[in-house]
Amino acid sequence: MVVLDVFSRQGCHLCEVLIEELLPLVRGRAEVRVHDIDSREDWREAYDVRVPVVEFNGQLLCQYHLDAEAVNRALSDVADPA
């Protein structure tokens, strides 16, 4: 299954909202893995004030707010790579 990585931090309201919106959007099409950036120094350095960040295969899809169009486009490209 396709994996979307969400980089967030505890207590981040924007992170909570983005995840709440993302889960129903990708249900059945992708697994969502949420990573707490404060659990690793390299993530904290990379994402500190940019959270939440959604990535697919290391590519930025959106940050701060959900870009449903970008997520849908990435998932449809996987389903139909032509």
RODOMI-30408 format. One line per 8 residues: number of its first residue (from 1); their letters; for each residue z, x, y of C-alpha. Coordinates in pm, whole numbers. Layout:
REM residues N
NUM	a	Z X Y; ...
//
This chain:
REM residues 82
1	mvvldvfs	0 0 0; -70 107 357; 233 241 546; 307 201 915; 575 431 1054; 798 301 1331; 1004 558 1517; 1302 396 1682
9	rqgchlce	1668 443 1757; 1976 233 1705; 2072 11 1995; 1719 12 2138; 1630 -343 2241; 1257 -265 2270; 1268 -124 1917; 1431 -438 1781
17	vlieellp	1174 -663 1950; 878 -456 1832; 998 -453 1470; 1068 -826 1482; 710 -889 1601; 549 -630 1370; 693 -746 1038; 528 -1090 1025
25	lvrgraev	202 -946 1161; 162 -701 872; 335 -895 592; 143 -848 269; -92 -593 428; 131 -295 502; 474 -150 438; 678 -78 749
33	rvhdidsr	902 229 741; 1151 250 1024; 1272 599 1112; 1578 660 1330; 1468 943 1561; 1828 1052 1609; 1852 1142 1239; 1621 1444 1281
41	edwreayd	1597 1693 1565; 1215 1718 1546; 1180 1339 1577; 1426 1329 1866; 1230 1599 2046; 894 1431 1980; 987 1070 2058; 1306 1081 2268
49	vrvpvvef	1229 836 2552; 903 704 2405; 1054 472 2142; 952 253 1982; 639 423 1850; 414 286 1575; 196 533 1386; -51 503 1103
57	ngqllcqy	-151 819 917; -5 1022 1204; -211 839 1468; -42 658 1753; -110 285 1747; 134 177 2015; 454 265 2194; 715 68 2388
65	hldaeavn	548 -268 2306; 355 -395 2007; -22 -372 2040; -114 -630 1776; -484 -568 1832; -450 -194 1758; -243 -263 1446; -488 -524 1319
73	ralsdvad	-781 -292 1389; -616 -6 1195; -537 -231 902; -883 -383 895; -1040 -35 903; -842 48 588; -943 -276 419; -1309 -230 517
81	pa	-1371 143 583; -1748 92 629
//
